Amino acid sequence: MSINRRRFWLLVSYLLLLLPLIGYGASQAMQTKVNSPIDWVNSDFPARNDYDQFCQVFGNSDTVIISWPECTIDNPDLDRFVKALCTADEFQDEQQQWYFERVISGRELYRSLNAPQMGLANEEVHSRLRGTFIGEDGKTTCIIVSFTPEGLQKRKALVASIRDALQQHCQLETDQIHLAGPIIDGLEIDLASKDSLDRFVLPSTLIVLIICWICLRSFRAALLVFGLSLLAQGITLALIHYSGESITALLIVMPPLIQVLAVAGGVHLVNYYFDAVKDPNIEQPAAYAFQIGWLPCLLSAGTTAIGLASLLVSGLTPIRLFGGYAACGVLITTGLLLTLIPGMFSVWPLKSKPPKSTESESSQPERQDVWFYLTATLNKQHLPIACVSLIAMAAAGYGISRINTSVRIETLFPEQSTILADYHWLEDHVGSLVPIEVVLTCTPEAQLSFREQLLLVWNIEQELKKTENLNRTISTMTFAPRFPRPANLSRELFQYQANEALLGMKSQFIDSGYLKEQEGQRQFRITTYVSSLNNADYNAYLDLIGDKVETTIQSSFETVPNGISTQRTGIMPLVHEIQRQLMVDLFKSFLFAFVIIAVVMTIVQGGIVAGLVSMVSNVFPPLMIFGLLGWLSVSVDIGSVMTASVALGIAVDDTLHYLTFFRRRLDAGYSAVDSVLYAYRHCGKAMIQTSLICGLGLLVFAFSNFVPTSRFAWMMFGLLFMALLGDLIVLPALLLGPLGRFFTVATEQDAAEPSASPCSSSN
């Protein structure tokens, strides 16, 4: 047995020994963990840090908003349901620790404000709560449940228990219950990711196997490539598990991506092997396939890994995880392909049907096939094709400047989904659901009485209520009584008595969650709500609220005292910053990948101009697709952002395979026309096959109910199709034009052409 065969069998033996560990790690990684858009950034993200500080002061904002058609302020079922939430065993752990921080019932809140000691008319109570805890009909209300961190980890079971409690105590059917809020958002993302795994992984896998079989025309070769792709998937998933992570909704497309990349590389190697089998002059086809395939495969893997690793510069956690693990998966995949495919073919060689007639390499270009006619057409029309392509890229570049990003709820789920239907119902019957929090901080340095501080809160709230689409607010003053001033009481004495009375209610304000006091510093919370479903510009809302608050503070004093400050925080400012980060990541990761890959290409092609020309076909796909999104005003979500750098890395694969054969022929002294035809015939079929396998294998996920996954799938399909056009049309057109001379090796052989193809006469 030769040394190479012994090495092969040792490698196979080690892989078989590791297979149980790989299988266990892969299965554990597929157990999806808690997902939420809030978790897409960590505490190093400034807006997340502000939000975490707000939650530490005023409580966790991981809430569920609950309502149903008969959820009204005069329905006693609400009391029984709230009591169950507070006392039932399923809402407590083994140590009788409650899984909720707070349960707020609109019915209880309405009754407390209607108490005689509050001195409020019924109309004023409705005015204070309308749009937040009471709907426009004056009756419909809601219940808000805030989860503890421990409860958040059990949110699936707790939400199911909440539904059961509603059915038991309020006699509701499942379709009558409407739930919303961050807890439901994250839970629905969990369910959508699991649904995608359950429904689409197997069809995607079968499609890859079938197309691979059809393309290679050998079941044994297809099974070999397919098996290696599954092994590459398993090792990558095991790596995720053993490094302490698990699959999230944004990572579910990574395993099929690794699979199709493995199949793509395997198809190229198998085609090289089949070409070698057809040539009787080649004694060891497996060694020959490795010899001619290892360089383009390594270069392709390196550039693809660079494209994926560029996502590590992202400020969003799931994008970084995707980029890092996918890059590792690509390198692992390449190692498996370059060792196991040639090794397997050496042990069990495949025999391909011999061609009808054998032709020498010099006479092969005379054969008139589809590649012959494509080369002849491009040779005649290379200038208009190149010009049209460059003009289209310029137009697409302008379209990219019009791109918008979004991570809002309606961009995560399809319009017909249950969660969006619940959001619509709640906003129509109760009020807007997206809070923007304003925190007013008053230190002892401000030298304001408690009453004066509350009046400042009142003024800010009233000013916000005058603003269109921001008229739904709740603050510390929502829970304050009204003190009528007796006619015989002086202004100073009334203010003193009112201040003392308000100080006596301070504990109630604190219990409401809208006031916190520490070391003489008081923080007042003002919440204004905006719709989660309209097309409003949240950035404009944030700026408007900031201007309103500052203007109100300045107009309340002749000179604004020291010790007064404000801060805007909450879910919406955090989401806004995530959206801004998405746009930054899109350009930053793509620019990083482009620069690194361009440097690699200039080195590989042996010249700056040649390297940049080769990058045109690689920039072509993401430029065209994202430019189209910009022109169509389609918002880019987190799934879309990942495709740009991924597509750039994948597009380089076929470019490198094509240019490798083009340069080999060119360096042998043949013309550019003959070299283009030679490259077509050696890897054109494999390029089409890999694009079909990758594109159709991923396209299955376009039917996912999780929109970022769906959009990732169809965008990758479009990008792969554009990459194929770039490599088969745009790149050869450039090579056949004036720019092609930068690929020519300046040797004495350039003057002589040992062989000229018929299509070269049109050059």
Secondary structure, 3 states (H helix, E strand, C coil): CCHHHHHHHHHHHHHHHHHHHHHHHHHHHCCCCCCCHHHHCCCCCHHHHHHHHHHHHHCCCCEEEEECCCCECCCCHHHHHHHHHHHCHHHECCCCCECEEEEEEHHHHHHHHCCHHHCCCHHHHHHHHECCCECCCCCEECEEEEECHHHHHCHHHHHHHHHHHHHHHHCCCHHHCEEECHHHHHHHHHHHHHHHHHHHHHHHHHHHHHHHHHHHCCHHHHHHHHHHHHHHHHHHHHHHHHCCCCCCCCCCCHHHHHHHHHHHHHHHHHHHHHHHHHCCCCCCHHHHHHHHHHHHHHHHHHHHHHHHHHHHHCCCHHHHHHHHHHHHHHHHHHHHHHHHHHHHHHHCCCCCCCCCCCCCCCCHHHCCCHHHHHHHHHHHHHHHHHHHHHHHHHHHHHHHCCCCECCCHHHCCCCCCHHHHHHHHHHHHCCCCEEEEEEEEECHHHCCCHHHHHHHHHHHHHHHHCCCCCCCEEEHHHHCCCCCCCCCCCHHHHHHHHHHHHHHCHHHHHHHCCEEEECCEEEEEEEEEECCCCCCCHHHHHHHHHHHHHHHHHHHCCCCCCCEEEEEECHHHHHHHHHHHHHHHHHHHHHHHHHHHHHHHHHHHCCHHHHHHHHHHHHHHHHHHHHHHHHCCCCECHHHHHHHHHHHHHHHHHHHHHHHHHHHHHHCCCCHHHHHHHHHHHHHHHHHHHHHHHHHHHHHHHHCCCHHHHHHHHHHHHHHHHHHHHHHHHHHHHHCCHHHHHHCCCCHHHHCCCCCCHHHHHC
